[in-house]
Structure formats: C-alpha cells, structure tokens
Amino acid sequence: MKVNFILLRIFPFALLLLFPVALFGLHVGRFVQVLDTGQIVWCKSIVRARGVAAPATAHGDGDTGVDSPPDTLQAARRIAEANLLETVGTIRIDSRLRVVDRMAQDNAFRTGLTTLIQNASLTHQEYLSDGTVEVELEMSITGGFAQFVLPEEIRQVDSVTTVTNTKPEDRQRATPMKTAESEPYTGLILDATGIDAQPALVPVVVDELGDVVYGPAFVSREFAVSRGMCAFSASLESARDDRRVGPHPLVIKALRTASSGATDLVISTADAARLRSSVDHLNFLKACRVSIVMAPKEVP
C-alpha cells in the first residue's frame, strides 16, 4: 500500500517530464500556441524556440566537421534562430497578413526581422554527455519587435475620436441608461471563447452594423508597442486578475468572428453602446487596456 501511495504521488510529476509540451499548452489560464518549431506564449507576449546540435562524426578524410563545443553551440544557436524565425512567421499581424507574408513581400523586412532574432535572449543552454548541445531562445513580441512589425497606421496620438456610421435612431435605441452611481470602467475584457477566434497583433472589434469599436485608430502607438494592442488569456478568471484591465473591467461576450477574418470580433450593438457610453472608454482603449479570452484548444 505504501509503494502504491508513493507511485500515486510521483505519477503526476512523471507525466510532466514525459509530456511537458502538451501539458504546458493546457495550463489553466495560460494562452500558449505550441508549434513544431517553437511556442508563442501569448499570455506573456513572448516567443520561444529550441535548437539541438550534436558533434559531427568523423569523415573518411579526417574532417570531423562540427567537433568542438563552441562549434556545436553555434550550430545549436543557428538551429534555434531558424526555428524562432519560422515560429514568428506564423504570427498573425491582422486578419489579412501573417509575419511570413511580410517577409515574402519585403526583403528589407525579412533582413530586419532576422537581425532581431539574432539578438534573441539565450534562456537555456545544456551540454549532454555525448557532446550534444541544447539551447533555447526567447524573444518578446512587444518592444522592438512590435515597433518593427506593427503597421504604420498605429500612430502616437494624444486623443481619439470615435467614428461611426450608425443611424442616430439606432444609437438612441441601443444606448442604455446610466446611473449616477455607476463606477467607471477601467478596461475591457472580450470573451471570445467558443467562436474559433484566433490571436493577432492587431485585432479589430466591430458591432453588428460593422462600425469599428476597437482597432488601430483607437490606440496610441506608445502603448501598442510597449504592451501590445491587447492581452490574451485562456480564462475569464486570469483575464480579470490581469492588472492591465484594472479593478473594474467591462466584460463583453463576442458573438462571432467577423467576415474579415478569425482575428476580428463582432459584439452586439447593445454592448457596443455600453462601451461607447463609458466616459472613460477612449482613454482605456487608447492605453490598450484590453484583454481577449480564447481557449488554447482553439489555437491551430
């Protein structure tokens, strides 16, 4: 009985060692996209990739190729950089473009992105007994990467003006009454679970009439670069715990993805009116105090 009890205690830890990637992707509250070449940790705005290189075996002419620890380390680093580039390439910029599309269209963009990846942080380095070297690189998708990748239409702004084509009579019918004791909203949480939505650097939110509620024109580049246009989470609980949206966020359920693509969300006209009726909504949207909830299993 004692042996069985010990086995039951250590079995979960054995699973973590045997299947780290699968379990990591399903961690409660974490939003992680696991690919063959690396991981996009959306909940932390970072990308990770590994590289493994073994010493080359001796050839007939005596040339051993990569046979010294420094050479093997450099080879592992190059493999990790290639994997990181491929992983980053899968990131959706918006509903139309992925990073790999920009690379295919613009050689200068590809060169600049390659330089950024060459400066990625080394977070893990291990030498195995047979001389094999394993390394892991990590790069933030905010900061320098965001400054380089985000479209030019996201600009530094001091104020934002709402533009809408909604008919006056529709706006009047949809606008809810505000009470004097209403506490101002400090951020926005969009629940996009169950609608096959996909993450992107530049998501767009529209109402049922197609009017944009949140998008590039609503944010200041300063905040979009430093923290991203929005955060991504796998649960409402973790989204509420994120200081990004403040202590009193407005929570809205997305109805569906937009016809423009799976990265864009549609909310009801009534919820759009709730958001617009908040006197502080332009300020927290400008500061990118937005979090989108999606389930990890919905990420391809």
Disulfide bonds with the S-S distance in Angstrom:
none
